[in-house]
């Protein structure tokens, strides 16, 4: 089953968004000073995303927590909508955890969230 990433009130913080493409090559250093390379596999290299949401509401935090629990962290797949296009990629949460940082004060319960997402 592939889940749909929840729709939050605000999109990812573009200042903290980054995208990497993995290098699928195997490199071997030879005694003659040159390097021999070959692809590890034939599939297209996967993208890895660093995603952050800033100043989200307590309701959006609960939504993300519920989603994390539904997909069981990095074990379930979901459709990730890329923030700069209409493309959706099949992804899972990357290694590590989802990081919630409380930034509210008084009755203004707000959170900053950081997570790693990678293509399947």
Secondary structure, 3 states (H helix, E strand, C coil): CEEECCCCCCCCCHHHCEEEECCCEEEEECCCCCEEEEECCCCCCCEEEEEEEEEEEHHHHHHHHHHHHHCCHHHCEEEEECCCCCCEEEEEECCCCCEEEECCECCECEEEEEEEEEEC
